């Protein structure tokens, strides 16, 4: 199988000067997680939900932050993305995903974007249907946070591990999971952009004495519990990969927490399945 056999076409695209709000709306409307960024007819970059999600960790002072949705796509997009030709084999694309830590490749033919291959597209290939391993064989350990950890901490862990994070309670029981999707499409934009988790001095209406009064507004910080998806979908460690893939499809997720004798053993992700294809 080749890129042309599994690619998605036509491709939804966006221009560099479009806002992140516009890009997020396109992603939600079309149920996609990346958009090639076009400068006229030329591929200039690619914007993924990871680019948006990781922007949520901001180190600058709150008063200097621009609301995320108003940021131009060109500022967050990855420039000069990896591309492939239509006749590149699927296994080669899987290896590119693993080696370059990317999740999609635009398919370019004669300078024109003809399609895009994503991990979702690869999951439909015959190479995936031939896998006979179990969840235990391919799973990885999973980073853990509590529901009270700050959004900054969550994003830091996700960036460091390039991974999802599991949210556990005080007894070690899984209560939620946080993915790039949770962060990229978090709806409470004002709590993220600007004044999250701090006391902010605000101007109030003029008083009877003709002067403008000032006061303090405390804005609650966003925590892991605010953005996580719950409940967590789990699978026994001995479950075959074909059943794992079927469960992912039924629940519309790309990862399952692996349990062994009632305890968390790891996580099996779409990425782990792609790695098997790349071998």
Buried (B, 14 or more C-beta within 10 A) or exposed (E): BBBBBBBBEEBBBBBBEBBBBBBBEBBEEEEBBBBBBBEEEEBBBBBBBBBBBBBBBBEEEBEEBBBBBEBBBBEBBBEEBBBBEBEBBBBBBBBBBBEEEBBBBBBBBEEEBBBBBBBBBBBEBEBBEEBEBBBBBBBBEBBBBBBEBBBBBBBBBBEEEEBBBBBBEEEEEBBBBBBBBBBBBBEEBEBBBBBBBEEBEEEEEEEEEEEEEEEEEEBEEBBBBBBBBEEBBBBBBEBBBBEBBEBBEEEEBBBBBBBBEEEBBBBBBBBBBBBBBBE
